[in-house]
Amino acid sequence: MSVTETLIPDYSLPDCNRRVLLTERPEAIPQAGHFAIDEVVPESVPDKHIRVRNVYLSVDPAQRGWAADMNNYSPPVPLGTVMRALGVGVVVESRHPDIAVGDCVYGWLGWQDYAVVSPDQLLYHIGKPRAPLSCYGGILGMNGVTAYLGLTKLGAPKAGETVLVSTAAGAVGSVVGQVARNAGCRTVGLTGSDQKLALCRERFGYDVAINYKSGDLAGRLAAALPEGCNVYFDNVGGTILDTALRNMAVAGRVIQCGTASIASWDPPPTGLRNEREVLTRRLSWQGFVVFDHMADYGLAVEALEKSLLAGELYYEEDIDQGIECAPGAIQALYAGENLGKKLIFIG
Ligand SMILES: NC(=O)c1ccc[n+]([C@@H]2O[C@H](COP(=O)([O-])OP(=O)(O)OC[C@H]3O[C@@H](n4cnc5c(N)ncnc54)[C@H](OP(=O)(O)O)[C@@H]3O)[C@@H](O)[C@H]2O)c1
């Protein structure tokens, strides 16, 4: 997509606040039936807070972990409360001296029409957008920043190295591939459909793209990585990770950013044993959680914004219309139905 379209779309100011509540704790991937939508009178705005009209709600694989009662880096969303979600919106009331009515913001706005928040619930104070507002929920949001910081800080790829990426056509993976390519790396992407393969090759600039669902992944990965892979940016775990580890170059770096392929955490999964690969290839394997890197968040957005406006980054978005789409959106994401960053326009 290009960045020449209208930056802020038209949005309405409803009298009521529609909220998507988590009503049942999912054991695996959250389904529509785990949520309910209600309508309440908007709450008042305390001192040092703002009211945001949410325009784009974010749908993220991480919401599976936030909704479940599982071993995670944050406590689960309490039942009966608004589903935790990132969002992009416009400030419609401000009782904070540093944030003006009309400013755009991105942060923990929840799946609802209006959010009353303090600045510490924001990830980024956009102010006046320089790219379409939706971008700040995707390529210039948590997904892009995860890609940029995870790859540059943990993977530290050098020109001429090979970078392998899973969920290569998705919101995070597509940015990882492009940042690596722009740094002079050879890029290999794994994705789950032929339509996404075409996107990987034609839009995201991958040198090689592989559909991991079409069989003989081990053979095709070995053929794509004749000298091994220096950095594996892994968003899926499971058997794809097992296969990738057997194709790492000596001193390769594995970034564990996601585990989208794991069906259940209870009991914890056990799989092929790869200690020998880690030993003989002298691999390092590090987990990445973007929220540990908030000090660098603004710098990452600025770097991505600069590349985007210079035409060096391409992005895809998959935007549903209406808050009614939210309850079923996480299951659709895990089914791989999204083509690019999944957002819901509720303006
Ligand atoms: N650690 C962090 O701080 C952090 C932050 C953001 C995101 N993440 C992780 O990054 C990954 C991608 O997130 P995203 O927001 O960019 O989502 P996304 O890639 O836009 O969408 C999720 C994709 O996951 C793939 N997928 C689903 N089930 C799979 C399976 N069983 N095996 C392999 N692939 C499967 C599907 O793509 P295909 O059709 O290609 O299979 C689906 O489109 C997720 O694992 C997420 O949890 C981590």
The ligand as an SDF file (V2000), in Angstrom:
LIG
                    3D

 48 52  0  0  0  0  0  0  0  0999 V2000
    7.2270  -11.4610   21.4760 N   0  0  0  0  0  0  0  0  0  0  0  0
    6.6630  -10.3090   21.1380 C   0  0  0  0  0  0  0  0  0  0  0  0
    6.9310   -9.2620   21.7270 O   0  0  0  0  0  0  0  0  0  0  0  0
    5.6860  -10.3230   20.0150 C   0  0  0  0  0  0  0  0  0  0  0  0
    5.0500   -9.1390   19.5910 C   0  0  0  0  0  0  0  0  0  0  0  0
    4.1780   -9.2040   18.4990 C   0  0  0  0  0  0  0  0  0  0  0  0
    3.9260  -10.4300   17.8830 C   0  0  0  0  0  0  0  0  0  0  0  0
    4.5500  -11.5420   18.3500 N   0  0  0  0  0  0  0  0  0  0  0  0
    4.3410  -12.8440   17.7040 C   0  0  0  0  0  0  0  0  0  0  0  0
    4.6410  -12.7280   16.3290 O   0  0  0  0  0  0  0  0  0  0  0  0
    3.8830  -13.6920   15.6050 C   0  0  0  0  0  0  0  0  0  0  0  0
    3.2050  -12.9960   14.4290 C   0  0  0  0  0  0  0  0  0  0  0  0
    2.3210  -12.0010   14.9300 O   0  0  0  0  0  0  0  0  0  0  0  0
    1.5520  -11.0120   13.9270 P   0  0  0  0  0  0  0  0  0  0  0  0
    0.8830  -10.0080   14.7480 O   0  0  0  0  0  0  0  0  0  0  0  0
    2.4960  -10.6050   12.8730 O   0  0  0  0  0  0  0  0  0  0  0  0
    0.4400  -11.9610   13.2960 O   0  0  0  0  0  0  0  0  0  0  0  0
    0.2810  -12.3820   11.7590 P   0  0  0  0  0  0  0  0  0  0  0  0
    1.5400  -13.0500   11.3110 O   0  0  0  0  0  0  0  0  0  0  0  0
   -0.2050  -11.2140   10.9800 O   0  0  0  0  0  0  0  0  0  0  0  0
   -0.8890  -13.4280   11.8700 O   0  0  0  0  0  0  0  0  0  0  0  0
   -0.6790  -14.6540   12.5030 C   0  0  0  0  0  0  0  0  0  0  0  0
   -0.2150  -15.6950   11.4730 C   0  0  0  0  0  0  0  0  0  0  0  0
    0.2840  -16.8270   12.1610 O   0  0  0  0  0  0  0  0  0  0  0  0
    0.3230  -17.8790   11.2420 C   0  0  0  0  0  0  0  0  0  0  0  0
   -0.0690  -19.1320   11.9180 N   0  0  0  0  0  0  0  0  0  0  0  0
   -1.2000  -19.3690   12.5910 C   0  0  0  0  0  0  0  0  0  0  0  0
   -1.2120  -20.6470   13.0350 N   0  0  0  0  0  0  0  0  0  0  0  0
   -0.0420  -21.2050   12.6190 C   0  0  0  0  0  0  0  0  0  0  0  0
    0.5320  -22.5020   12.7420 C   0  0  0  0  0  0  0  0  0  0  0  0
   -0.1100  -23.4860   13.3910 N   0  0  0  0  0  0  0  0  0  0  0  0
    1.7500  -22.7380   12.2050 N   0  0  0  0  0  0  0  0  0  0  0  0
    2.4100  -21.7490   11.5660 C   0  0  0  0  0  0  0  0  0  0  0  0
    1.9050  -20.4940   11.3950 N   0  0  0  0  0  0  0  0  0  0  0  0
    0.6830  -20.2350   11.9200 C   0  0  0  0  0  0  0  0  0  0  0  0
   -0.6670  -17.5350   10.1070 C   0  0  0  0  0  0  0  0  0  0  0  0
    0.1170  -17.2310    8.9370 O   0  0  0  0  0  0  0  0  0  0  0  0
    0.3510  -18.3170    7.7770 P   0  0  0  0  0  0  0  0  0  0  0  0
   -0.8780  -18.2910    6.9320 O   0  0  0  0  0  0  0  0  0  0  0  0
    1.5740  -17.8420    7.1010 O   0  0  0  0  0  0  0  0  0  0  0  0
    0.5220  -19.6450    8.4680 O   0  0  0  0  0  0  0  0  0  0  0  0
   -1.3280  -16.2590   10.6000 C   0  0  0  0  0  0  0  0  0  0  0  0
   -1.7000  -15.3960    9.5560 O   0  0  0  0  0  0  0  0  0  0  0  0
    2.9230  -14.3260   16.6060 C   0  0  0  0  0  0  0  0  0  0  0  0
    3.4720  -15.5530   17.0410 O   0  0  0  0  0  0  0  0  0  0  0  0
    2.9130  -13.3310   17.7470 C   0  0  0  0  0  0  0  0  0  0  0  0
    2.5850  -13.9190   18.9730 O   0  0  0  0  0  0  0  0  0  0  0  0
    5.4190  -11.5070   19.3800 C   0  0  0  0  0  0  0  0  0  0  0  0
  1  2  1  0
  2  3  2  0
  2  4  1  0
  4  5  1  0
  4 48  2  0
  5  6  2  0
  6  7  1  0
  7  8  2  0
  8  9  1  0
  8 48  1  0
  9 10  1  0
  9 46  1  0
 10 11  1  0
 11 12  1  0
 11 44  1  0
 12 13  1  0
 13 14  1  0
 14 15  2  0
 14 16  1  0
 14 17  1  0
 17 18  1  0
 18 19  2  0
 18 20  1  0
 18 21  1  0
 21 22  1  0
 22 23  1  0
 23 24  1  0
 23 42  1  0
 24 25  1  0
 25 26  1  0
 25 36  1  0
 26 27  1  0
 26 35  1  0
 27 28  2  0
 28 29  1  0
 29 30  1  0
 29 35  2  0
 30 31  1  0
 30 32  2  0
 32 33  1  0
 33 34  2  0
 34 35  1  0
 36 37  1  0
 36 42  1  0
 37 38  1  0
 38 39  2  0
 38 40  1  0
 38 41  1  0
 42 43  1  0
 44 45  1  0
 44 46  1  0
 46 47  1  0
M  CHG  2   8   1  16  -1
M  END
$$$$
